[in-house]
């Protein structure tokens, strides 16, 4: 694994830790349901997109290859 992938893996772990911590905080305390859901959803998306394994899949590479051909 390259240094970039190690950095992304550490960042992913931190994001998922914050997700679990905030989720437990929401369950324990009375919070705004809509805002909390939005924050949790954003953390899930960012945690998934930062994942080095997810970024090395063929679907991810094909998505960016198609996106680059549209820009040209």
N, C-alpha and C positions, 0 to 999 in steps of 0.2 A: 504494500500500500504506500502511496506517495504521501508526502507531508501534507499536501492539500486535503487528501482524503482523511487523514488523521484529524486535521483541524475541523473538517466538516462533521466527522463522527463525534468529536467532543462537543461541538456546537449543537448537534442534534440531541445529544444526551442532556445538555443544559436546558434546551427548549422543552423536551419531554418532562424533565424534572419540574420546571415551572408550570407546565400544564397540569401535572398530577397535584402539585401543591395548591394551585389555584382552584382546581376541581374540588379538592377536599375542603378548602376555605369556603367555597360557595355552598357546599353541603352543610357545613357547620353554622355559618352565619347567614343572616337575612340580607340578600343583595338584590340588585336589579336583575331580574331574570334575563331580559333581552340583552343588556350590556354584557353580562357574564357569558351568555351563549355566544355572542359575537367574539369576545376575547378568546374563549376556548376554541371556537372554530378557526380563528386566525392562527392560534398556536398549533393546531392540528395540521393545517395546510403548510405552515412554515416548517414544522418538524418533518413532514413527509418530503417536502421539496429539497430540504437540506441533506437528507439521507444519502450517503455515498453509494449505497447499494442501489437505491432507486435511480440515481443519476447515471449509473452504468448499464441500465437496461437498454435493450434495443428500441423499445417504445420511446424512451426519453430521447435517444439519439435521433430517431426518425422524426420526432416532433420538431426538434431544432433544425434538422436538415431541411424539412419542408418549410419551416419558418424563414430560413435564410434564402431559399429560392424565391419566395414571395417578395422579399425585399429587393432582390436584383432585378 
